[in-house]
Each structure stands twice: as structure tokens, then as C-alpha cells.
Amino acid sequence: MRKVAVVFGGKSCENEVSVLTGVFVLNLLDKTKYAPIPLYVHTDGGMYTSPKMTEVATFREKRYDSFQRVFLEGGILYAMQSGKRIKRVGKIDVAINCCHGGLGEGGGVSALMEWNSIPLASPDLTSSGVFMDKCMTKVVMRALSIPTLDYIRVNEADYKKRGAFLLKSIASRLKYPVVIKPAHLGSSIGIAVAKNETEAKTAIENAFLLDTRVLIEKYLENKRDVNCAVYALNGEIFVSEPEFAFGDGLYSFEEKYIKRKTDSGKGGKRELIQGDLRDKIRSYTKTVYKRMNMQGAVRMDFLISEGKAYLCEVNTVPGSLAYYLFCERISDARAFFSDLLEEAMRTHATEDKKILTTGILRETKGLGGMK
């Protein structure tokens, strides 16, 4: 039976949301095929495991007494014992990333698994790092000719020097109202709408309390949020039906995670996009996924207004891994997660055969004795 590392938590303000996704995946994996191993990344940066991690109550009530500190070395998981002893837990066959935000989603987990030669059923280091940064996301979208809203980005150091000039630029380049948000945080954390210069100044300074870079973009009146997800299986890319998201106005943290988890799987009516706009959104989603050589389940968030769609964010670790955009019932997620894991192992088996050495050291003589 294959050992599956389910990595969740993280040194991030989205740690608790990640716990919900991690516990969900742990309980939905097919136990006839896989042996799930929870790997919880605490906000202190340490990695822990415990059989009690399959219950949300363990984290809500902070029952950490059963947690064991663990680490990966050469693809093998080891646990720290009392008296500085180390116990071999076992070789990890495949991993899946459930960390939202921070280094966990931004490439840290991807790098850890790649370093340990562990197949990962989630996006790799490059795409994870790029799309964790909303400013870099804009750069990629424009390079791929994917519609995205006009924006201004500003670093904290530059704002301290030229803040007044920036505020004038907002009015002339974008015009109010504008949306202001930290560049590296997900889940709408720190997001605000500013209708004038005074509100913009407050929102920017608040955003800098959370991040060192801020994104400012035009606010679309009468817009709606749309989700579209994608994954690959056996060389084919599958794109979900674009679906209107919950909520109006700003797509808040609560609407993304709390309301979605409350309403999903309870027969709530799904509102799907139709016509040419549907086809465009699905095409944009597939293009980004394919051109960025992505893997695993990825959700892309669009804004639509006046018959046009603009790609807003790319979520490389979406809430609940976006199963709800592909599955009619929660129970269907079991097969969906199995597909992600099997695809990761197939892909890794091919990549693992690539040559990793040039042989240059055998051909070069005398360098160590140069005088």
C-alpha cells in the first residue's frame, strides 16, 4: 500500500484554512489503495505527524500532546524520539500539497518534495512561486495574452520615498474606485476597495502591514466572480465548467472558505456560465495550465463585467483542492484525489529517468592542482 504524505498547515495566516483542506483530504483518500500520513506544518515552521490529525477537533482544541516532530531525508520520513533518537517512519511514495498561502503554497512544499524525489500531486516550484505573487501573475497573463485588469504595483520601500506620486498615479492611470491588496497573500486577506485618495492611502498602508508589495487594480462595477478549475490525467487536460462564486462585491475570505464549505455538497444550486464567455474562460484556463506546465488541481478566479472575462488569480492549492468543481458529491472526491495521485506518480516515473550529470569532472584534469 502506497504511503501518501498529506502536507497541510504552514507558516501562514491561512494555516487554519489549510487544516480544513488537509483533514478533508486525509479522510477522503481511498484507504484500500493508500496509507495517508498527515504532515502538519506548524506556524513555528516545524513539521509534525499524529494519527489524531484526521480530526479538526484536534487542532481546534489544540490537542498537540500526541504530535511527533518529523523530517524528510532522501524521500524517507523520520520521527524525532526522546533522548535525541530518530525513528524511521517509512518511505513516502507520493505527496499532495494542502497548504494555503505562504511558503507552503508558494513553492516550499514543491521544493521539499522535489529535493527528496517524491512525486507531488500538486504544482511544481516554478508555477507555485510565480502564482503566489499577484504581480508576477499579471506579468504571465500579459505574456500569454490572457485578459487581466490594468494595475499598479508598489514596493514598501518605494512607497515610503514616493507615496504622494503613487497616489496621484492611481487617479490618473486607473481612476477610482480601485482594489488594493497584498501581493503575496491569498484568500482575499487584506483586500480593500478605495473610492478616493484618502481611502487608498489607508488601504495601502494597511496592506503593507501584511506584505512588502502591494497590488492596485481597477475596480469593476457590477462585476461577478467566476471559478474555473483544471487538472491533467493521462496526458489529457480536463477543465471544469466555469461557475459563479458565492457573494457579491468583494470575494471575501468568509465567502471563499466558510460559506463554500457550509453550502458545498448540500444540494445548493450551482450557477454556471453559458455561451461564448464560457468557452473563453475554459480556453484561458487551459492555456495557462498547459503553457506553465502545471500539474495537480488548480483553480483560476476570473472577474466578468460587460460580457468580458479577466483572469484575476491562479490558486495552485485551492480550497478543498477544488473537488467541488468536478464532483457532484463529496464521496466522488475519493476517485478524484486518486486520479491526482496516480498522475503524479506516472509523471515522476518519466522525469526520474532524466540524466542528472554531465560527466565534466571525469573529463577535466588538473584543476585541483593548478598553481
C-alpha positions as CSV (number, residue, x, y, z in Angstrom):
1,M,0.0,0.0,0.0
2,R,1.4,3.3,-1.0
3,K,2.3,5.9,1.7
4,V,0.8,9.3,0.9
5,A,2.1,12.4,2.6
6,V,-0.7,14.9,3.0
7,V,1.0,18.2,3.8
8,F,-1.1,21.0,5.4
9,G,-0.9,23.9,7.8
10,G,2.0,26.2,7.1
11,K,3.7,29.2,8.5
12,S,0.9,31.4,7.1
13,C,-2.1,33.3,8.2
14,E,-4.1,30.7,6.2
15,N,-2.9,27.9,8.5
16,E,-6.3,27.1,9.8
17,V,-8.0,27.1,6.4
18,S,-5.3,24.7,5.3
19,V,-6.1,22.4,8.3
20,L,-9.7,22.1,6.9
21,T,-8.4,21.1,3.5
22,G,-5.8,18.7,4.9
23,V,-8.2,16.9,7.2
24,F,-10.7,16.7,4.4
25,V,-8.2,15.0,2.0
26,L,-6.9,12.7,4.8
27,N,-10.4,11.4,5.4
28,L,-11.4,11.1,1.7
29,L,-8.3,9.2,0.4
30,D,-9.1,5.7,-0.7
31,K,-7.8,3.5,2.2
32,T,-7.8,0.4,0.1
33,K,-5.1,1.9,-2.1
34,Y,-3.2,4.4,0.1
35,A,-1.9,4.8,3.6
36,P,-2.3,8.5,4.4
37,I,0.4,10.1,6.5
38,P,-0.5,13.6,7.8
39,L,2.3,16.1,7.8
40,Y,1.3,19.2,9.6
41,V,3.5,22.3,9.2
42,H,3.1,24.3,12.4
43,T,3.3,28.1,12.4
44,D,6.6,27.6,14.2
45,G,7.9,26.1,11.0
46,G,8.3,22.6,12.4
47,M,6.7,19.5,10.7
48,Y,4.7,17.1,12.8
49,T,2.5,14.0,12.4
50,S,-0.1,12.2,14.5
51,P,-2.9,9.7,13.9
52,K,-5.2,12.2,15.6
53,M,-4.7,14.7,12.8
54,T,-7.7,13.3,10.9
55,E,-10.0,15.2,13.3
56,V,-10.5,19.0,13.1
57,A,-11.2,19.0,16.8
58,T,-7.5,18.1,17.4
59,F,-6.5,21.5,16.0
60,R,-9.5,23.5,17.3
61,E,-8.9,22.3,20.8
62,K,-5.1,22.4,20.4
63,R,-4.6,18.8,21.4
64,Y,-0.9,18.7,20.4
65,D,0.3,16.2,23.0
66,S,0.3,13.4,20.5
67,F,2.3,15.3,17.8
68,Q,5.7,13.9,16.8
69,R,8.3,16.1,15.2
70,V,9.3,14.6,11.8
71,F,11.6,15.4,8.9
72,L,12.3,14.1,5.4
73,E,15.7,12.8,4.3
74,G,16.2,11.1,0.9
75,G,12.4,10.5,0.5
76,I,12.1,8.8,3.8
77,L,10.2,10.2,6.8
78,Y,11.8,10.1,10.2
79,A,10.4,10.9,13.6
80,M,12.3,12.5,16.5
81,Q,12.2,10.4,19.6
82,S,13.1,11.3,23.2
83,G,16.7,11.2,24.0
84,K,17.6,12.5,20.6
85,R,16.8,9.2,19.0
86,I,15.4,9.0,15.4
87,K,12.8,6.5,14.2
88,R,12.3,5.6,10.6
89,V,8.6,6.0,9.7
90,G,8.9,4.9,6.1
91,K,9.4,5.9,2.5
92,I,6.9,8.3,1.1
93,D,5.6,7.2,-2.3
94,V,3.7,10.3,-3.2
95,A,2.6,13.6,-1.6
96,I,-0.2,16.1,-2.0
97,N,0.0,19.8,-1.0
98,C,-2.8,21.2,1.1
99,C,-1.0,24.3,2.4
100,H,-2.8,27.5,1.6
101,G,-0.7,30.7,1.3
102,G,2.8,31.5,2.5
103,L,5.8,29.4,1.6
104,G,3.8,26.2,1.7
105,E,1.7,27.2,-1.4
106,G,4.4,29.4,-2.8
107,G,6.9,26.7,-3.6
108,G,8.2,25.5,-0.3
109,V,6.4,22.2,-0.3
110,S,7.1,21.7,-4.0
111,A,10.9,22.2,-3.4
112,L,10.9,19.9,-0.4
113,M,9.3,17.1,-2.4
114,E,11.5,17.6,-5.5
115,W,14.6,17.6,-3.3
116,N,13.5,14.3,-1.8
117,S,12.5,12.9,-5.2
118,I,8.9,12.4,-4.0
119,P,6.1,12.6,-6.7
120,L,3.9,15.6,-5.9
121,A,0.2,15.7,-6.9
122,S,0.3,19.5,-6.9
123,P,2.0,22.2,-9.0
124,D,5.8,22.4,-9.1
125,L,8.2,25.0,-7.7
126,T,8.1,27.4,-10.7
127,S,4.4,27.8,-11.1
128,S,3.8,27.8,-7.3
129,G,6.2,30.6,-6.8
130,V,5.0,32.7,-9.8
131,F,1.3,32.5,-9.0
132,M,1.7,33.1,-5.3
133,D,2.7,36.6,-6.4
134,K,-0.2,38.5,-7.8
135,C,2.1,41.0,-9.6
136,M,4.0,38.2,-11.3
137,T,0.7,36.6,-12.2
138,K,-0.2,39.8,-14.1
139,V,3.2,39.6,-16.0
140,V,2.5,36.0,-17.0
141,M,-1.1,36.8,-18.1
142,R,0.0,39.6,-20.4
143,A,2.8,37.4,-21.9
144,L,0.2,34.7,-22.7
145,S,-2.3,37.3,-24.0
146,I,-4.8,36.4,-21.3
147,P,-7.1,39.4,-20.4
148,T,-6.3,40.9,-17.0
149,L,-7.2,44.2,-15.3
150,D,-4.8,47.2,-15.5
151,Y,-2.8,47.6,-12.4
152,I,0.0,49.4,-10.5
153,R,2.4,47.5,-8.2
154,V,4.4,49.2,-5.4
155,N,7.1,48.0,-3.1
156,E,7.1,49.2,0.5
157,A,10.5,50.9,0.2
158,D,9.4,52.8,-2.9
159,Y,6.1,53.9,-1.3
160,K,8.0,55.4,1.6
161,K,10.0,57.5,-0.8
162,R,7.4,58.4,-3.4
163,G,4.0,57.7,-1.8
164,A,2.5,61.0,-2.9
165,F,3.4,60.4,-6.5
166,L,1.9,56.9,-6.4
167,L,-1.4,58.3,-5.1
168,K,-1.6,60.8,-7.9
169,S,-0.8,58.0,-10.4
170,I,-3.7,56.0,-9.2
171,A,-6.1,58.8,-10.1
172,S,-4.6,59.4,-13.5
173,R,-3.8,55.8,-14.6
174,L,-6.6,53.7,-13.1
175,K,-9.2,56.2,-11.8
176,Y,-11.2,55.5,-8.6
177,P,-12.5,53.2,-7.3
178,V,-9.6,50.7,-7.1
179,V,-9.0,47.4,-5.4
180,I,-5.9,47.3,-3.1
181,K,-4.4,44.0,-1.9
182,P,-1.2,42.5,-0.6
183,A,0.7,40.8,-3.5
184,H,1.6,37.5,-1.8
185,L,-1.5,36.7,0.3
186,G,-4.4,34.6,-0.8
187,S,-8.0,34.3,0.3
188,S,-8.8,38.0,-0.1
189,I,-6.8,38.7,3.1
190,G,-6.0,42.4,3.4
191,I,-8.1,43.3,0.4
192,A,-10.0,46.7,0.3
193,V,-11.8,49.0,-2.1
194,A,-10.7,52.6,-2.2
195,K,-13.1,55.3,-3.6
196,N,-10.7,58.2,-3.2
197,E,-7.1,59.2,-2.3
198,T,-7.7,59.2,1.5
199,E,-9.1,55.7,1.4
200,A,-6.4,54.5,-0.9
201,K,-3.7,55.8,1.4
202,T,-5.2,54.0,4.4
203,A,-5.7,50.7,2.4
204,I,-2.1,50.7,1.1
205,E,-0.6,51.3,4.5
206,N,-2.8,48.6,6.0
207,A,-1.7,46.2,3.2
208,F,1.9,46.9,4.0
209,L,1.3,45.6,7.5
210,L,0.8,42.2,5.8
211,D,3.2,42.3,2.9
212,T,6.1,44.1,1.3
213,R,4.5,44.5,-2.1
214,V,1.0,45.8,-2.9
215,L,-1.1,45.4,-6.0
216,I,-3.6,48.2,-7.0
217,E,-6.0,47.5,-9.8
218,K,-9.1,49.0,-11.3
219,Y,-12.4,48.0,-9.6
220,L,-15.1,46.8,-11.9
221,E,-18.6,48.0,-11.2
222,N,-21.3,45.3,-11.5
223,K,-18.7,42.6,-11.8
224,R,-19.1,38.9,-10.7
225,D,-16.6,36.3,-9.6
226,V,-16.2,33.1,-11.5
227,N,-14.2,30.0,-10.7
228,C,-12.8,27.5,-13.2
229,A,-10.6,24.6,-12.3
230,V,-8.3,22.3,-14.2
231,Y,-6.2,19.1,-13.8
232,A,-4.3,16.7,-16.0
233,L,-4.8,12.9,-16.3
234,N,-3.1,10.5,-18.7
235,G,-1.8,13.3,-20.9
236,E,-5.2,15.0,-21.2
237,I,-6.2,18.3,-19.6
238,F,-9.7,18.4,-18.0
239,V,-11.3,21.8,-17.4
240,S,-14.4,22.3,-15.2
241,E,-17.5,24.2,-16.1
242,P,-17.0,27.9,-15.1
243,E,-19.1,28.6,-12.0
244,F,-20.3,31.8,-10.5
245,A,-18.8,32.2,-7.0
246,F,-20.7,32.9,-3.8
247,G,-21.2,36.5,-2.7
248,D,-21.4,40.0,-4.3
249,G,-18.9,42.8,-4.3
250,L,-15.5,41.7,-3.0
251,Y,-15.0,38.0,-2.9
252,S,-14.2,37.8,0.9
253,F,-12.3,35.3,2.9
254,E,-15.6,34.1,4.6
255,E,-17.3,33.6,1.2
256,K,-14.3,31.7,-0.2
257,Y,-13.9,29.3,2.7
258,I,-16.6,29.4,5.3
259,K,-19.7,29.8,3.2
260,R,-18.3,27.5,0.5
261,K,-17.7,24.7,3.0
262,T,-21.1,25.2,4.6
263,D,-23.0,25.1,1.3
264,S,-21.0,22.6,-0.7
265,G,-22.4,19.1,-1.0
266,K,-25.8,20.1,0.4
267,G,-27.7,20.4,-2.9
268,G,-27.1,24.1,-3.3
269,K,-27.9,25.3,-6.9
270,R,-24.8,25.9,-9.0
271,E,-24.9,28.8,-11.3
272,L,-22.9,28.1,-14.4
273,I,-21.6,30.3,-17.2
274,Q,-23.1,29.8,-20.7
275,G,-22.2,30.7,-24.3
276,D,-19.1,32.3,-25.7
277,L,-17.9,33.6,-22.3
278,R,-17.9,30.0,-21.0
279,D,-15.7,28.9,-23.9
280,K,-13.3,31.8,-23.4
281,I,-12.9,31.2,-19.7
282,R,-12.3,27.5,-20.2
283,S,-9.8,28.3,-23.0
284,Y,-7.9,30.8,-20.9
285,T,-7.8,28.3,-18.0
286,K,-6.4,25.5,-20.2
287,T,-3.9,27.8,-21.8
288,V,-2.3,28.9,-18.6
289,Y,-2.2,25.4,-17.2
290,K,-0.6,24.0,-20.3
291,R,1.8,26.8,-21.1
292,M,3.1,26.8,-17.5
293,N,3.5,23.1,-17.5
294,M,1.3,22.7,-14.4
295,Q,0.2,19.6,-12.6
296,G,-2.4,18.7,-9.9
297,A,-5.7,20.5,-9.4
298,V,-5.6,24.3,-10.0
299,R,-8.4,26.8,-9.7
300,M,-8.4,30.1,-11.6
301,D,-10.5,33.0,-10.5
302,F,-12.0,35.4,-13.1
303,L,-13.9,38.6,-12.9
304,I,-16.6,39.2,-15.5
305,S,-18.1,42.5,-16.4
306,E,-20.0,43.7,-19.5
307,G,-19.5,40.4,-21.3
308,K,-15.7,40.3,-20.8
309,A,-13.7,38.0,-18.6
310,Y,-10.5,39.0,-16.8
311,L,-8.2,36.5,-15.1
312,C,-7.7,37.6,-11.5
313,E,-5.8,34.9,-9.6
314,V,-4.3,31.4,-10.1
315,N,-4.7,29.2,-7.0
316,T,-2.1,26.4,-7.1
317,V,-3.6,25.0,-3.9
318,P,-7.3,25.8,-4.0
319,G,-9.6,25.3,-1.0
320,S,-10.6,21.6,-0.8
321,L,-8.4,21.2,-3.9
322,A,-11.4,22.4,-6.0
323,Y,-13.0,19.0,-5.9
324,Y,-16.5,20.7,-5.9
325,L,-15.9,22.0,-9.4
326,F,-15.5,18.4,-10.8
327,C,-17.6,16.3,-8.4
328,E,-21.3,16.2,-7.8
329,R,-21.0,14.6,-4.3
330,I,-18.3,14.7,-1.6
331,S,-17.9,11.0,-2.0
332,D,-16.8,11.5,-5.6
333,A,-13.7,13.3,-4.3
334,R,-12.2,9.9,-3.4
335,A,-11.8,8.9,-7.0
336,F,-10.7,12.5,-8.0
337,F,-7.9,12.5,-5.4
338,S,-6.8,9.0,-6.5
339,D,-6.5,10.3,-10.1
340,L,-4.3,13.2,-8.9
341,L,-2.0,10.9,-7.0
342,E,-1.7,8.3,-9.8
343,E,-1.0,11.0,-12.4
344,A,1.8,12.4,-10.1
345,M,3.5,9.0,-9.8
346,R,3.3,8.4,-13.6
347,T,4.8,11.8,-14.4
348,H,7.5,11.4,-11.8
349,A,8.5,8.0,-13.1
350,T,9.2,9.5,-16.5
351,E,11.1,12.6,-15.2
352,D,13.1,10.4,-12.8
353,K,14.9,8.8,-15.8
354,K,16.5,12.0,-17.0
355,I,20.2,12.4,-16.9
356,L,21.5,14.4,-13.9
357,T,25.2,14.6,-14.6
358,T,27.3,15.9,-17.5
359,G,30.4,13.9,-16.8
360,I,32.5,17.1,-16.8
361,L,34.5,16.1,-13.7
362,R,35.8,13.0,-15.5
363,E,36.9,15.0,-18.5
364,T,38.6,17.8,-16.5
365,K,42.1,17.1,-15.2
366,G,44.5,19.1,-13.0
367,L,42.1,21.8,-11.7
368,G,42.7,20.8,-8.1
369,G,46.5,21.1,-8.6
370,M,46.6,24.4,-10.5
371,K,49.4,26.8,-9.5
